[in-house]
């Protein structure tokens, strides 16, 4: 835990950058640059929280691998933290994962276990954990427990802290694109909890599963 906290102290928060919008007078736009994390990954905050949560629960063992099911981004950051702690790391990912994501994981000392069917990610991760005596991090189960969306190492908290001295400290809109939808959900929950009037826009293709869920939710209303 001390090693992870020290790493956090060495790393400044990601920048919130004001962007000029010529032709749109009266609109202030800011860009939150999560790529400036040490791993360049949007999931760097989540990976840090998952490792702290696993350490506090006594789930990690010296020399035993950490295993994660991931489409790529979370695994990049988890490989970073595993190397920081001197632990082996295995990313269980779809065979269609981009070579760039695979290279980034390997750069941070991890190795990739590719599966043909995305629906097998969790089952294969659990099997690897049993066979190696390692720990399956299981981000999709523990993300909400490891990171408190009300205010603990999350992107929403960071955005609103950095906006505090701006002309309009509470943004009218926050726009994000989804991977698994976790970032959009965190933003929405934080805004609701803090009773802000900010609206969240999730920009995604109409053919996505999120769009189908959105339409179903509207129909349910």
N, C-alpha and C positions, 0 to 999 in steps of 0.2 A: 504494500500500500504506500509506503514511503517513496519507493521508486516511481510509482505512478504519479503521486502528488508532486514530486520533484520535477518530473517531466512536464506536468501541467504548469508549474511555476515558471519553467523556462520558456513556455509557449504563450505568447500574447493571444488575446481573443482575436477572432477573425474580424476583418475590417468591414465597416458599414460605409460604403462609398457613395457620396452624392453624385448623381448623374444629371447632366444638362439635357433638357428636352426642348430644343429650339422649336418654336411654333406652338408650344403648349404652355402658354403663360399661366402662372398660378398653380401649376402642378409640380410638386417636389417629389423626385424619384430617388430612391436609395437602392444600392445593390449590395446584398449580403454575400461576401466572398468566402464561402466555406472551403474553397480550394486551397486557401492559405494555411490550413491545418498541416502538420508535419507529413501526413500521409496523402494530402490532397483530396481526401474523401469527405463527403457530406456526413458519413456515418462515424466520423472520428469521435464525436462526443458520446455516441451510443456505445462504441467499443470500450471507451474508457469506463463508462458506468458499468457495463457488463463484467469487466474484469474486476472492478472494485467489489461488485456484488458477489461474484464467485469467490473472491478471496475472503471476504467477510463471512461467507457461509462455509468456508473450509473445503471447498470443492476442488481446488487445484492442488496437484502434488508435484514435487520436484521430479523432473525427468519424464513426466507423463504428458502426453500431448493434449492440447486443446483442439477441439473439433467444432466446426461451425458449418451449418447449412446456409448458403448465401448465393445470391445472384452475382456477387462480386464486390460491391462497395464496402459492405461491413467486413468482409473477410480481409480486405486490404488493411484496414485499420486494426483488426484483431491480430493479424500477423505481426504488425508493428509492436503491439503491446506484449504479445507472446515472446518476441525476441528480447524486448526490454527486460522481461522476467527470466529469460534463459529457458523458455519452454518450447518444445516442438509445437508446430501448428499445422493442421490439415484443414483445408477448405473443401467442402463437398459442394460441387457446383454443377449446373447443367453443362452438358457437352458443348452447347452452343455459346458458352461464355466467350467474350471477345479475347483474343490473344493479348491485348493490352492489359486487361484486368488480371489475367493469369500471370503475365510478366510482373505486374506490380506486386502481387502476392508473393511471388518467388523472390523479388527484389528485397522484400522485408523478411526473408528467411522461411516463408511458409511453403508448403507443397499442396498441389491440387489433386483432388480425387473427383474425376468427372463421371457423371451418370447420364444415361440416355434420356430418362424420363424425369421431369422436374418434380413430379409427385412422389418420387422415391428419395428425395433429398433427406428428409427427416429420418426415414427408416434406415438408410445407409449410414447416416451420421451416428445413430444409436448403436448400430452394429459395430462400427469402427471404434466407438468409445468402449464397448464391452470387450472387443478383441484386444485392444491396446492398453486397457486399464486407464484410459484417458477420460476427459470430461467433455461432454457435449454441451456447448454454451447455450444453444437453443434461443437465439435472439427473439424469435417470434412468440415464445412463451414468456420470456423474462424481461423484454424491453420495457414494458410498462411498470414493472416492479423495480427495475434497476435505476431508471431515470424518472424522477418525480416531475411530471409535466407542470406542476404548480410553481416550481422554482428550484431547479437543481441541475446545473450542467446541461441545459437544453437551449436550443436555438431561439425559442420564443423569449425566454428570459433575457438572453443576450441582446436581441433586437430592441426590446423596450428599454433596457438600461442605456443602450447607445443612443436611443432617440430622445432621451430625457432632456437634453439641452437644445434640441432642435426647435425651429419655429412652431412646428406642429408635432409635439412629442407622442401623440397617439395617432398612428397612421390610419387613414380611411380604409385602405386595402392592403393586404399582404398576398402576393401572388407566388405560388410555388408549383412545381411539377412533381408528380408522385413517382416513387419507385414501388415500394410496398404500401405507401400511403401514411407511413408513420409520422413523417414531418408535418404533413397537412393536419393530421389528427392532433399532434402536439400543439400546433399553432392554434387550432380551433378550441381545444380544451383550455389552454392558457388564457386566451382572450375571454372566454366565457367565465372562467374562474375569477379573473381580475375585473370583470364587468366593463370591459372596453367595448366601444361601438365599432371597433375594427371588424371588417368583413374579410373572409378568407376565400381566395379564388384558386382552385386547383385546376391547372391547365393540362389537359390530357386529350388524346384522340377520342373521337366518338365511338370507335370500335373497342375501347378498352373495357375491362371488367368494372372499373370504377364508374364509368358512364352508365352501364347497365344498372349498377347498384343505386346510382343517383336517380335515375328514372323510376326505378322501383320504389325508392323512398318517397319521391314526389307523388306517385300514384297512390301510395299508402296514406298520404295526407288527405 
